[in-house]
Amino acid sequence: MASLRDIRRKIVSIKKTQQITKAMKMVAAAKLRRAQERVIAARPYSRKMLSVIASLASRVERAQHPLLAKREPKQVKLLVLTSDRGLCGAYNTNILRKAVEAVKQFKAEGKEVKVNVVGRKGRDFFRKRAGYTLGKVWSDLGMIDYEKAADVGKNIVERFTAGETDEVYLLYNEFKSVMQQKVTLEKLLPVEPPDEADPFTAAVDYLYEPSAEAILSSILPKHIEVQVYRSMLESQASEMGSRMTAMDSATRNAKDMIERLTLKFNKQRQAAITKEISEIVGGAEALK
């Protein structure tokens, strides 16, 4: 049985841990609000750009641009977005589990897979495990801005146009709410424009200057950068939401542990006091 001193030390230690988790929860909540605003702002632009590409692509031949051209998929690149730090619940576990499943599926289809990673958690995971080809790694990015995402997007476009890979997939956590994040696997390259989403836009015949092909060549690399930027914002918002939830749970668990240990401490102290009184009374009776 633990002594009163040991129980008191545990209570003090857990209270300190509770202060840390509470502070981390507040920091994550503040960062989440900003990240959520940026995600909401980026989504309409991303969707509209895809709609514009769909309109342009319907007026040109796919083979005229390397980012639209389909090749036999022998070399596949998987871009996995993880975090640099832990203490964010199952955020990294879920995304890495899905990455392992995706790699197995690609290999079962006879494709060679190279994994590119954003975040130290993903980098460390694939470095420590055999059977994975780890390519480019981006880590310690901090708060995401467009320049950082553009660097990732440009690298992907360069490798694809050079013929080093035939398909590029993007794996990230899509932000739904503080309590919910959805692991999402999207095909990034070659670009597959959706069918004309807006019937009104489809019915309008635009005049393009200098030409639809020239505009498409300019906007397609930008589209890849925007999609990577949006997914990185989604991932960061998901990370903050998951961390806030995890730290809130840890804070509540610490409170429950403190209450249980305090009750145990009081019971043991009361038992010790009762024992001492009994010994004193017994000694007094023996002296009579």
CYANA upper distance limits for C-alpha pairs under 8 A (distance plus 0.5 A):
  2 ALA  CA      6 ASP  CA      6.47
  2 ALA  CA      7 ILE  CA      7.08
  3 SER  CA      7 ILE  CA      6.89
  4 LEU  CA      8 ARG  CA      6.62
  4 LEU  CA    265 PHE  CA      6.73
  4 LEU  CA    268 GLN  CA      7.64
  4 LEU  CA    269 ARG  CA      7.63
  5 ARG  CA      9 ARG  CA      6.71
  6 ASP  CA     10 LYS  CA      6.78
  7 ILE  CA     11 ILE  CA      6.78
  7 ILE  CA    261 LEU  CA      7.18
  7 ILE  CA    265 PHE  CA      6.88
  8 ARG  CA     12 VAL  CA      6.81
  8 ARG  CA    265 PHE  CA      7.89
  9 ARG  CA     13 SER  CA      6.61
 10 LYS  CA     14 ILE  CA      6.57
 10 LYS  CA    261 LEU  CA      8.44
 11 ILE  CA     15 LYS  CA      6.64
 11 ILE  CA    258 ILE  CA      6.27
 11 ILE  CA    261 LEU  CA      7.15
 11 ILE  CA    262 THR  CA      7.86
 12 VAL  CA     16 LYS  CA      6.92
 13 SER  CA     17 THR  CA      6.89
 14 ILE  CA     18 GLN  CA      6.53
 14 ILE  CA    254 ALA  CA      6.76
 14 ILE  CA    257 MET  CA      8.29
 14 ILE  CA    258 ILE  CA      7.40
 15 LYS  CA     19 GLN  CA      6.81
 15 LYS  CA    254 ALA  CA      7.80
 15 LYS  CA    258 ILE  CA      7.87
 16 LYS  CA     20 ILE  CA      7.01
 17 THR  CA     21 THR  CA      6.78
 17 THR  CA    254 ALA  CA      8.14
 18 GLN  CA     22 LYS  CA      6.51
 18 GLN  CA    250 ALA  CA      8.01
 18 GLN  CA    251 THR  CA      5.80
 18 GLN  CA    254 ALA  CA      6.31
 18 GLN  CA    255 LYS  CA      7.94
 19 GLN  CA     23 ALA  CA      6.66
 19 GLN  CA    251 THR  CA      8.45
 20 ILE  CA     24 MET  CA      6.68
 21 THR  CA     25 LYS  CA      6.58
 21 THR  CA    247 MET  CA      5.75
 21 THR  CA    248 ASP  CA      7.81
 21 THR  CA    250 ALA  CA      7.07
 21 THR  CA    251 THR  CA      6.27
 22 LYS  CA     26 MET  CA      6.88
 22 LYS  CA    247 MET  CA      7.16
 22 LYS  CA    248 ASP  CA      7.42
 22 LYS  CA    251 THR  CA      6.49
 23 ALA  CA     27 VAL  CA      6.79
 24 MET  CA     28 ALA  CA      6.54
 24 MET  CA    244 MET  CA      7.96
 24 MET  CA    247 MET  CA      7.13
 25 LYS  CA     29 ALA  CA      6.58
 25 LYS  CA    243 ARG  CA      7.63
 25 LYS  CA    244 MET  CA      5.26
 25 LYS  CA    245 THR  CA      8.13
 25 LYS  CA    247 MET  CA      5.70
 25 LYS  CA    248 ASP  CA      6.63
 26 MET  CA     30 ALA  CA      6.81
 26 MET  CA    244 MET  CA      8.02
 27 VAL  CA     31 LYS  CA      6.79
 28 ALA  CA     32 LEU  CA      6.33
 28 ALA  CA    240 MET  CA      5.82
 28 ALA  CA    241 GLY  CA      7.74
 28 ALA  CA    243 ARG  CA      6.97
 28 ALA  CA    244 MET  CA      5.81
 29 ALA  CA     33 ARG  CA      6.86
 29 ALA  CA    240 MET  CA      7.59
 29 ALA  CA    241 GLY  CA      7.90
 29 ALA  CA    244 MET  CA      6.55
 30 ALA  CA     34 ARG  CA      7.36
 31 LYS  CA     35 ALA  CA      6.62
 31 LYS  CA    240 MET  CA      7.23
 32 LEU  CA     36 GLN  CA      6.33
 32 LEU  CA    237 ALA  CA      6.20
 32 LEU  CA    240 MET  CA      5.71
 32 LEU  CA    241 GLY  CA      6.69
 33 ARG  CA     37 GLU  CA      6.81
 34 ARG  CA     38 ARG  CA      6.92
 35 ALA  CA     39 VAL  CA      6.75
 35 ALA  CA    233 LEU  CA      7.26
 35 ALA  CA    236 GLN  CA      7.28
 35 ALA  CA    237 ALA  CA      5.55
 36 GLN  CA     40 ILE  CA      6.72
 36 GLN  CA    237 ALA  CA      6.24
 37 GLU  CA     41 ALA  CA      6.70
 38 ARG  CA     42 ALA  CA      6.62
 38 ARG  CA    233 LEU  CA      7.55
 39 VAL  CA     43 ARG  CA      6.74
 39 VAL  CA    230 ARG  CA      7.27
 39 VAL  CA    233 LEU  CA      6.19
 39 VAL  CA    234 GLU  CA      6.53
 39 VAL  CA    237 ALA  CA      7.99
 40 ILE  CA     44 PRO  CA      8.11
 41 ALA  CA     45 TYR  CA      8.07
 42 ALA  CA     46 SER  CA      6.77
 42 ALA  CA    230 ARG  CA      6.59
 43 ARG  CA     47 ARG  CA      6.70
 43 ARG  CA    230 ARG  CA      7.38
 44 PRO  CA     48 LYS  CA      6.54
 45 TYR  CA     49 MET  CA      6.61
 46 SER  CA     50 LEU  CA      6.92
 46 SER  CA    223 HIS  CA      8.25
 46 SER  CA    226 VAL  CA      6.91
 46 SER  CA    227 GLN  CA      7.03
 46 SER  CA    230 ARG  CA      7.79
 47 ARG  CA     51 SER  CA      6.83
 48 LYS  CA     52 VAL  CA      6.74
 49 MET  CA     53 ILE  CA      6.71
 49 MET  CA    223 HIS  CA      7.23
 50 LEU  CA     54 ALA  CA      6.65
 50 LEU  CA    193 PRO  CA      7.33
 50 LEU  CA    194 PRO  CA      8.31
 50 LEU  CA    223 HIS  CA      7.93
 51 SER  CA     55 SER  CA      6.85
 51 SER  CA    193 PRO  CA      8.39
 51 SER  CA    194 PRO  CA      8.22
 51 SER  CA    196 GLU  CA      7.64
 51 SER  CA    197 ALA  CA      7.16
 51 SER  CA    198 ASP  CA      8.33
 52 VAL  CA     56 LEU  CA      6.75
 53 ILE  CA     57 ALA  CA      6.29
 53 ILE  CA    193 PRO  CA      6.91
 53 ILE  CA    216 LEU  CA      7.50
 53 ILE  CA    219 ILE  CA      8.23
 53 ILE  CA    220 LEU  CA      7.95
 54 ALA  CA     58 SER  CA      6.72
 54 ALA  CA    193 PRO  CA      5.32
 54 ALA  CA    194 PRO  CA      6.36
 54 ALA  CA    195 ASP  CA      7.04
 54 ALA  CA    196 GLU  CA      6.30
 54 ALA  CA    197 ALA  CA      8.39
 55 SER  CA     59 ARG  CA      7.63
 55 SER  CA    196 GLU  CA      6.77
 55 SER  CA    201 THR  CA      8.04
 55 SER  CA    202 ALA  CA      7.45
 56 LEU  CA     60 VAL  CA      7.37
 56 LEU  CA    212 ALA  CA      6.61
 56 LEU  CA    213 GLU  CA      8.33
 56 LEU  CA    216 LEU  CA      6.95
 57 ALA  CA     61 GLU  CA      7.76
 57 ALA  CA     62 ARG  CA      7.59
 57 ALA  CA    193 PRO  CA      7.50
 57 ALA  CA    216 LEU  CA      7.93
 58 SER  CA    196 GLU  CA      8.48
 59 ARG  CA    212 ALA  CA      7.66
 60 VAL  CA     64 GLN  CA      7.81
 60 VAL  CA    212 ALA  CA      7.67
 60 VAL  CA    213 GLU  CA      7.00
 61 GLU  CA     65 HIS  CA      8.48
 62 ARG  CA     68 LEU  CA      5.81
 62 ARG  CA     69 ALA  CA      6.05
 63 ALA  CA     68 LEU  CA      7.14
 63 ALA  CA     69 ALA  CA      5.41
 63 ALA  CA     70 LYS  CA      8.41
 64 GLN  CA     68 LEU  CA      8.30
 64 GLN  CA     69 ALA  CA      8.01
 64 GLN  CA    213 GLU  CA      8.24
 65 HIS  CA     69 ALA  CA      6.82
 65 HIS  CA    217 SER  CA      7.23
 66 PRO  CA    161 THR  CA      6.70
 67 LEU  CA    157 VAL  CA      8.31
 67 LEU  CA    160 PHE  CA      8.20
 67 LEU  CA    161 THR  CA      7.54
 67 LEU  CA    189 LEU  CA      7.12
 67 LEU  CA    190 PRO  CA      5.70
 67 LEU  CA    191 VAL  CA      6.49
 67 LEU  CA    220 LEU  CA      7.70
 67 LEU  CA    221 PRO  CA      8.50
 68 LEU  CA    189 LEU  CA      8.17
 68 LEU  CA    190 PRO  CA      5.65
 68 LEU  CA    191 VAL  CA      5.66
 68 LEU  CA    192 GLU  CA      7.35
 69 ALA  CA    190 PRO  CA      6.89
 70 LYS  CA    166 ASP  CA      8.29
 70 LYS  CA    190 PRO  CA      6.76
 71 ARG  CA    166 ASP  CA      6.51
 72 GLU  CA    166 ASP  CA      7.39
 73 PRO  CA    111 LYS  CA      7.41
 73 PRO  CA    166 ASP  CA      5.60
 73 PRO  CA    167 GLU  CA      6.67
 74 LYS  CA    110 GLY  CA      7.82
 74 LYS  CA    111 LYS  CA      5.35
 74 LYS  CA    112 GLU  CA      6.65
 74 LYS  CA    165 THR  CA      8.21
 74 LYS  CA    166 ASP  CA      6.94
 75 GLN  CA    111 LYS  CA      6.36
 75 GLN  CA    112 GLU  CA      5.47
 75 GLN  CA    113 VAL  CA      6.66
 75 GLN  CA    114 LYS  CA      8.32
 75 GLN  CA    164 GLU  CA      7.76
 75 GLN  CA    165 THR  CA      5.28
 75 GLN  CA    166 ASP  CA      5.77
 75 GLN  CA    167 GLU  CA      7.24
 76 VAL  CA    106 PHE  CA      8.29
 76 VAL  CA    111 LYS  CA      7.07
 76 VAL  CA    112 GLU  CA      6.48
 76 VAL  CA    113 VAL  CA      5.34
 76 VAL  CA    114 LYS  CA      6.87
 76 VAL  CA    165 THR  CA      6.17
 76 VAL  CA    166 ASP  CA      6.42
 76 VAL  CA    167 GLU  CA      5.43
 76 VAL  CA    168 VAL  CA      6.41
 76 VAL  CA    169 TYR  CA      8.20
 77 LYS  CA    113 VAL  CA      6.20
 77 LYS  CA    114 LYS  CA      5.39
 77 LYS  CA    115 VAL  CA      6.35
 77 LYS  CA    116 ASN  CA      7.53
 77 LYS  CA    165 THR  CA      6.94
 77 LYS  CA    166 ASP  CA      8.46
 77 LYS  CA    167 GLU  CA      6.77
 77 LYS  CA    168 VAL  CA      5.26
 77 LYS  CA    169 TYR  CA      6.79
 78 LEU  CA    113 VAL  CA      7.60
 78 LEU  CA    114 LYS  CA      6.78
 78 LEU  CA    115 VAL  CA      5.35
 78 LEU  CA    116 ASN  CA      6.46
 78 LEU  CA    168 VAL  CA      6.39
 78 LEU  CA    169 TYR  CA      5.39
 78 LEU  CA    170 LEU  CA      6.54
 78 LEU  CA    171 LEU  CA      7.72
 79 LEU  CA    115 VAL  CA      6.55
 79 LEU  CA    116 ASN  CA      5.19
 79 LEU  CA    117 VAL  CA      6.17
 79 LEU  CA    118 VAL  CA      8.06
 79 LEU  CA    168 VAL  CA      7.89
 79 LEU  CA    169 TYR  CA      6.61
 79 LEU  CA    170 LEU  CA      5.39
 79 LEU  CA    171 LEU  CA      6.54
 80 VAL  CA     95 ILE  CA      8.29
 80 VAL  CA     99 ALA  CA      7.65
 80 VAL  CA    115 VAL  CA      7.72
 80 VAL  CA    116 ASN  CA      6.77
 80 VAL  CA    117 VAL  CA      5.40
 80 VAL  CA    118 VAL  CA      6.73
 80 VAL  CA    122 GLY  CA      7.83
 80 VAL  CA    170 LEU  CA      6.80
 80 VAL  CA    171 LEU  CA      5.38
 80 VAL  CA    172 TYR  CA      6.80
 81 LEU  CA     95 ILE  CA      8.38
 81 LEU  CA    117 VAL  CA      6.58
 81 LEU  CA    118 VAL  CA      5.33
 81 LEU  CA    119 GLY  CA      7.04
 81 LEU  CA    122 GLY  CA      8.03
 81 LEU  CA    170 LEU  CA      8.47
 81 LEU  CA    171 LEU  CA      6.77
 81 LEU  CA    172 TYR  CA      5.69
 81 LEU  CA    173 ASN  CA      8.28
 81 LEU  CA    232 MET  CA      7.58
 81 LEU  CA    235 SER  CA      7.44
 82 THR  CA     92 ASN  CA      6.48
 82 THR  CA     95 ILE  CA      7.75
 82 THR  CA    117 VAL  CA      7.85
 82 THR  CA    118 VAL  CA      6.28
 82 THR  CA    119 GLY  CA      5.37
 82 THR  CA    120 ARG  CA      7.84
 82 THR  CA    121 LYS  CA      6.70
 82 THR  CA    122 GLY  CA      6.11
 82 THR  CA    172 TYR  CA      7.96
 82 THR  CA    235 SER  CA      7.98
 83 SER  CA     92 ASN  CA      7.46
 83 SER  CA    118 VAL  CA      7.86
 83 SER  CA    119 GLY  CA      5.16
 83 SER  CA    120 ARG  CA      6.92
 83 SER  CA    121 LYS  CA      6.41
 83 SER  CA    122 GLY  CA      7.95
 83 SER  CA    236 GLN  CA      8.28
 83 SER  CA    239 GLU  CA      7.65
 84 ASP  CA    119 GLY  CA      5.13
 84 ASP  CA    120 ARG  CA      5.04
 84 ASP  CA    121 LYS  CA      6.19
 84 ASP  CA    139 SER  CA      7.07
 84 ASP  CA    140 ASP  CA      6.74
 85 ARG  CA    120 ARG  CA      7.81
 85 ARG  CA    121 LYS  CA      7.43
 86 GLY  CA     92 ASN  CA      8.45
 86 GLY  CA    121 LYS  CA      8.16
 87 LEU  CA    243 ARG  CA      6.66
 87 LEU  CA    246 ALA  CA      7.64
 87 LEU  CA    247 MET  CA      8.16
 88 CYS  CA     92 ASN  CA      8.25
 88 CYS  CA    239 GLU  CA      6.92
 88 CYS  CA    240 MET  CA      7.96
 88 CYS  CA    242 SER  CA      5.67
 88 CYS  CA    243 ARG  CA      4.27
 88 CYS  CA    244 MET  CA      7.94
 88 CYS  CA    245 THR  CA      8.38
 88 CYS  CA    246 ALA  CA      6.39
 88 CYS  CA    247 MET  CA      8.27
 89 GLY  CA    242 SER  CA      6.42
 89 GLY  CA    243 ARG  CA      6.73
 89 GLY  CA    245 THR  CA      8.22
 89 GLY  CA    246 ALA  CA      5.78
 90 ALA  CA     94 ASN  CA      6.39
 90 ALA  CA    242 SER  CA      8.07
 91 TYR  CA     95 ILE  CA      7.16
 91 TYR  CA    173 ASN  CA      8.41
 91 TYR  CA    238 SER  CA      8.17
 91 TYR  CA    239 GLU  CA      6.92
 91 TYR  CA    242 SER  CA      6.84
 92 ASN  CA     96 LEU  CA      6.52
 92 ASN  CA    121 LYS  CA      7.72
 92 ASN  CA    122 GLY  CA      8.24
 93 THR  CA     97 ARG  CA      6.52
 94 ASN  CA     98 LYS  CA      6.81
 94 ASN  CA    183 VAL  CA      7.69
 95 ILE  CA     99 ALA  CA      6.70
 95 ILE  CA    171 LEU  CA      7.92
 95 ILE  CA    172 TYR  CA      7.24
 95 ILE  CA    173 ASN  CA      7.49
 95 ILE  CA    183 VAL  CA      6.70
 96 LEU  CA    100 VAL  CA      6.72
 96 LEU  CA    122 GLY  CA      7.58
 97 ARG  CA    101 GLU  CA      6.90
 98 LYS  CA    102 ALA  CA      6.62
 98 LYS  CA    183 VAL  CA      8.10
 99 ALA  CA    103 VAL  CA      6.67
 99 ALA  CA    171 LEU  CA      7.77
100 VAL  CA    104 LYS  CA      6.77
101 GLU  CA    105 GLN  CA      6.73
102 ALA  CA    106 PHE  CA      6.70
103 VAL  CA    107 LYS  CA      6.66
103 VAL  CA    113 VAL  CA      7.14
104 LYS  CA    108 ALA  CA      6.57
105 GLN  CA    109 GLU  CA      6.92
106 PHE  CA    110 GLY  CA      7.17
106 PHE  CA    111 LYS  CA      5.99
106 PHE  CA    112 GLU  CA      7.86
106 PHE  CA    113 VAL  CA      7.49
107 LYS  CA    111 LYS  CA      5.53
107 LYS  CA    112 GLU  CA      6.75
107 LYS  CA    113 VAL  CA      7.53
113 VAL  CA    132 TYR  CA      8.29
113 VAL  CA    133 THR  CA      7.43
114 LYS  CA    132 TYR  CA      7.72
114 LYS  CA    133 THR  CA      5.49
114 LYS  CA    134 LEU  CA      6.43
114 LYS  CA    135 GLY  CA      6.60
115 VAL  CA    132 TYR  CA      7.78
115 VAL  CA    133 THR  CA      6.56
115 VAL  CA    134 LEU  CA      5.45
115 VAL  CA    135 GLY  CA      6.13
115 VAL  CA    136 LYS  CA      8.31
116 ASN  CA    134 LEU  CA      6.66
116 ASN  CA    135 GLY  CA      5.46
116 ASN  CA    136 LYS  CA      5.55
116 ASN  CA    137 VAL  CA      6.38
117 VAL  CA    122 GLY  CA      6.55
117 VAL  CA    123 ARG  CA      6.60
117 VAL  CA    134 LEU  CA      8.37
117 VAL  CA    135 GLY  CA      8.10
117 VAL  CA    136 LYS  CA      7.12
117 VAL  CA    137 VAL  CA      5.42
117 VAL  CA    138 TRP  CA      6.86
118 VAL  CA    122 GLY  CA      7.48
118 VAL  CA    123 ARG  CA      8.03
118 VAL  CA    137 VAL  CA      6.36
118 VAL  CA    138 TRP  CA      5.20
118 VAL  CA    139 SER  CA      6.26
119 GLY  CA    123 ARG  CA      6.96
119 GLY  CA    137 VAL  CA      8.04
119 GLY  CA    138 TRP  CA      6.64
119 GLY  CA    139 SER  CA      5.04
119 GLY  CA    140 ASP  CA      7.32
119 GLY  CA    141 LEU  CA      8.37
120 ARG  CA    124 ASP  CA      6.50
120 ARG  CA    138 TRP  CA      8.45
120 ARG  CA    139 SER  CA      6.03
120 ARG  CA    140 ASP  CA      7.86
121 LYS  CA    125 PHE  CA      6.63
122 GLY  CA    126 PHE  CA      6.82
123 ARG  CA    127 ARG  CA      6.58
123 ARG  CA    137 VAL  CA      7.33
124 ASP  CA    128 LYS  CA      6.72
125 PHE  CA    129 ARG  CA      7.24
126 PHE  CA    130 ALA  CA      8.22
126 PHE  CA    132 TYR  CA      7.01
126 PHE  CA    134 LEU  CA      7.31
127 ARG  CA    134 LEU  CA      7.71
138 TRP  CA    152 VAL  CA      8.45
141 LEU  CA    148 LYS  CA      7.86
144 ILE  CA    148 LYS  CA      7.10
144 ILE  CA    149 ALA  CA      7.79
144 ILE  CA    232 MET  CA      7.56
144 ILE  CA    233 LEU  CA      7.23
144 ILE  CA    236 GLN  CA      8.26
145 ASP  CA    149 ALA  CA      7.12
145 ASP  CA    229 TYR  CA      8.13
146 TYR  CA    150 ALA  CA      6.39
146 TYR  CA    229 TYR  CA      6.64
147 GLU  CA    151 ASP  CA      6.76
148 LYS  CA    152 VAL  CA      7.23
149 ALA  CA    153 GLY  CA      6.70
149 ALA  CA    225 GLU  CA      6.85
149 ALA  CA    226 VAL  CA      8.33
149 ALA  CA    228 VAL  CA      6.48
149 ALA  CA    229 TYR  CA      5.38
149 ALA  CA    232 MET  CA      7.80
150 ALA  CA    154 LYS  CA      6.43
150 ALA  CA    225 GLU  CA      5.44
150 ALA  CA    226 VAL  CA      8.11
150 ALA  CA    228 VAL  CA      8.09
150 ALA  CA    229 TYR  CA      7.63
151 ASP  CA    155 ASN  CA      6.83
152 VAL  CA    156 ILE  CA      6.95
152 VAL  CA    225 GLU  CA      8.02
152 VAL  CA    228 VAL  CA      7.96
153 GLY  CA    157 VAL  CA      6.75
153 GLY  CA    221 PRO  CA      8.35
153 GLY  CA    224 ILE  CA      6.36
153 GLY  CA    225 GLU  CA      5.08
153 GLY  CA    228 VAL  CA      6.74
154 LYS  CA    158 GLU  CA      6.55
154 LYS  CA    221 PRO  CA      7.95
154 LYS  CA    225 GLU  CA      7.47
155 ASN  CA    159 ARG  CA      6.73
156 ILE  CA    160 PHE  CA      6.65
156 ILE  CA    168 VAL  CA      8.38
157 VAL  CA    161 THR  CA      6.54
157 VAL  CA    221 PRO  CA      7.35
157 VAL  CA    224 ILE  CA      8.16
158 GLU  CA    162 ALA  CA      6.53
159 ARG  CA    163 GLY  CA      7.01
159 ARG  CA    164 GLU  CA      5.97
159 ARG  CA    165 THR  CA      7.08
160 PHE  CA    164 GLU  CA      6.34
160 PHE  CA    165 THR  CA      5.76
160 PHE  CA    166 ASP  CA      7.10
160 PHE  CA    167 GLU  CA      8.17
160 PHE  CA    168 VAL  CA      8.46
160 PHE  CA    189 LEU  CA      8.32
166 ASP  CA    189 LEU  CA      8.36
166 ASP  CA    190 PRO  CA      8.18
167 GLU  CA    187 LYS  CA      8.14
167 GLU  CA    188 LEU  CA      8.16
167 GLU  CA    189 LEU  CA      5.90
167 GLU  CA    190 PRO  CA      6.68
168 VAL  CA    187 LYS  CA      6.65
168 VAL  CA    188 LEU  CA      5.88
168 VAL  CA    189 LEU  CA      5.37
168 VAL  CA    190 PRO  CA      7.73
169 TYR  CA    185 LEU  CA      7.30
169 TYR  CA    186 GLU  CA      6.08
169 TYR  CA    187 LYS  CA      4.91
169 TYR  CA    188 LEU  CA      5.76
169 TYR  CA    189 LEU  CA      7.50
170 LEU  CA    184 THR  CA      8.47
170 LEU  CA    185 LEU  CA      6.18
170 LEU  CA    186 GLU  CA      5.60
170 LEU  CA    187 LYS  CA      6.68
170 LEU  CA    188 LEU  CA      6.70
171 LEU  CA    183 VAL  CA      7.76
171 LEU  CA    184 THR  CA      6.20
171 LEU  CA    185 LEU  CA      5.04
171 LEU  CA    186 GLU  CA      6.97
172 TYR  CA    183 VAL  CA      6.33
172 TYR  CA    184 THR  CA      5.97
172 TYR  CA    185 LEU  CA      7.25
172 TYR  CA    231 SER  CA      7.03
172 TYR  CA    232 MET  CA      8.17
172 TYR  CA    234 GLU  CA      8.26
172 TYR  CA    235 SER  CA      6.55
173 ASN  CA    181 GLN  CA      6.39
173 ASN  CA    182 LYS  CA      5.86
173 ASN  CA    183 VAL  CA      4.96
173 ASN  CA    184 THR  CA      6.41
173 ASN  CA    231 SER  CA      8.28
173 ASN  CA    234 GLU  CA      7.01
173 ASN  CA    235 SER  CA      5.54
173 ASN  CA    238 SER  CA      6.82
174 GLU  CA    181 GLN  CA      6.08
174 GLU  CA    182 LYS  CA      5.45
174 GLU  CA    183 VAL  CA      6.63
174 GLU  CA    184 THR  CA      6.78
174 GLU  CA    231 SER  CA      7.71
174 GLU  CA    234 GLU  CA      5.75
174 GLU  CA    235 SER  CA      6.77
174 GLU  CA    238 SER  CA      7.29
175 PHE  CA    180 GLN  CA      7.56
175 PHE  CA    181 GLN  CA      5.40
175 PHE  CA    182 LYS  CA      7.09
175 PHE  CA    234 GLU  CA      5.75
175 PHE  CA    235 SER  CA      7.38
175 PHE  CA    237 ALA  CA      6.78
175 PHE  CA    238 SER  CA      5.53
176 LYS  CA    180 GLN  CA      5.96
176 LYS  CA    181 GLN  CA      5.80
176 LYS  CA    182 LYS  CA      7.40
176 LYS  CA    238 SER  CA      8.42
177 SER  CA    181 GLN  CA      7.10
177 SER  CA    238 SER  CA      8.42
177 SER  CA    241 GLY  CA      7.94
178 VAL  CA    238 SER  CA      7.83
178 VAL  CA    241 GLY  CA      5.04
178 VAL  CA    242 SER  CA      7.27
178 VAL  CA    244 MET  CA      8.46
178 VAL  CA    245 THR  CA      7.78
179 MET  CA    241 GLY  CA      7.34
179 MET  CA    242 SER  CA      7.52
179 MET  CA    245 THR  CA      7.45
181 GLN  CA    238 SER  CA      6.44
187 LYS  CA    191 VAL  CA      8.30
188 LEU  CA    224 ILE  CA      7.70
196 GLU  CA    201 THR  CA      8.21
196 GLU  CA    202 ALA  CA      6.57
197 ALA  CA    202 ALA  CA      8.45
198 ASP  CA    202 ALA  CA      6.77
199 PRO  CA    203 ALA  CA      6.75
200 PHE  CA    204 VAL  CA      7.11
208 TYR  CA    212 ALA  CA      6.04
208 TYR  CA    215 ILE  CA      8.40
209 GLU  CA    215 ILE  CA      8.33
210 PRO  CA    214 ALA  CA      7.03
210 PRO  CA    215 ILE  CA      7.88
211 SER  CA    215 ILE  CA      6.80
212 ALA  CA    216 LEU  CA      6.52
213 GLU  CA    217 SER  CA      6.64
214 ALA  CA    218 SER  CA      6.87
215 ILE  CA    219 ILE  CA      6.59
216 LEU  CA    220 LEU  CA      6.33
217 SER  CA    221 PRO  CA      7.95
218 SER  CA    222 LYS  CA      7.65
219 ILE  CA    223 HIS  CA      6.55
220 LEU  CA    224 ILE  CA      7.06
221 PRO  CA    225 GLU  CA      7.00
222 LYS  CA    226 VAL  CA      6.66
223 HIS  CA    227 GLN  CA      6.65
224 ILE  CA    228 VAL  CA      6.70
225 GLU  CA    229 TYR  CA      6.54
226 VAL  CA    230 ARG  CA      6.56
227 GLN  CA    231 SER  CA      6.64
228 VAL  CA    232 MET  CA      6.58
229 TYR  CA    233 LEU  CA      6.75
230 ARG  CA    234 GLU  CA      6.64
231 SER  CA    235 SER  CA      6.58
232 MET  CA    236 GLN  CA      6.63
233 LEU  CA    237 ALA  CA      6.64
234 GLU  CA    238 SER  CA      6.60
235 SER  CA    239 GLU  CA      6.54
236 GLN  CA    240 MET  CA      6.77
237 ALA  CA    241 GLY  CA      6.64
238 SER  CA    242 SER  CA      6.49
239 GLU  CA    243 ARG  CA      6.51
240 MET  CA    244 MET  CA      6.50
241 GLY  CA    245 THR  CA      6.71
242 SER  CA    246 ALA  CA      6.58
243 ARG  CA    247 MET  CA      6.50
244 MET  CA    248 ASP  CA      6.55
245 THR  CA    249 SER  CA      6.70
246 ALA  CA    250 ALA  CA      6.65
247 MET  CA    251 THR  CA      6.52
248 ASP  CA    252 ARG  CA      6.79
249 SER  CA    253 ASN  CA      6.61
250 ALA  CA    254 ALA  CA      6.58
251 THR  CA    255 LYS  CA      6.81
252 ARG  CA    256 ASP  CA      6.85
253 ASN  CA    257 MET  CA      6.73
254 ALA  CA    258 ILE  CA      6.63
255 LYS  CA    259 GLU  CA      6.78
256 ASP  CA    260 ARG  CA      6.77
257 MET  CA    261 LEU  CA      6.56
258 ILE  CA    262 THR  CA      6.41
259 GLU  CA    263 LEU  CA      6.68
260 ARG  CA    264 LYS  CA      6.69
261 LEU  CA    265 PHE  CA      6.44
262 THR  CA    266 ASN  CA      6.63
263 LEU  CA    267 LYS  CA      6.67
264 LYS  CA    268 GLN  CA      6.67
265 PHE  CA    269 ARG  CA      6.55
266 ASN  CA    270 GLN  CA      6.47
267 LYS  CA    271 ALA  CA      6.58
268 GLN  CA    272 ALA  CA      6.59
269 ARG  CA    273 ILE  CA      6.66
270 GLN  CA    274 THR  CA      6.59
271 ALA  CA    275 LYS  CA      6.59
272 ALA  CA    276 GLU  CA      6.75
273 ILE  CA    277 ILE  CA      6.76
274 THR  CA    278 SER  CA      6.63
275 LYS  CA    279 GLU  CA      6.69
276 GLU  CA    280 ILE  CA      6.70
277 ILE  CA    281 VAL  CA      6.60
278 SER  CA    282 GLY  CA      6.44
279 GLU  CA    283 GLY  CA      6.53
280 ILE  CA    284 ALA  CA      6.68
281 VAL  CA    285 GLU  CA      6.67
282 GLY  CA    286 ALA  CA      6.74
283 GLY  CA    287 LEU  CA      6.95
284 ALA  CA    288 LYS  CA      7.31
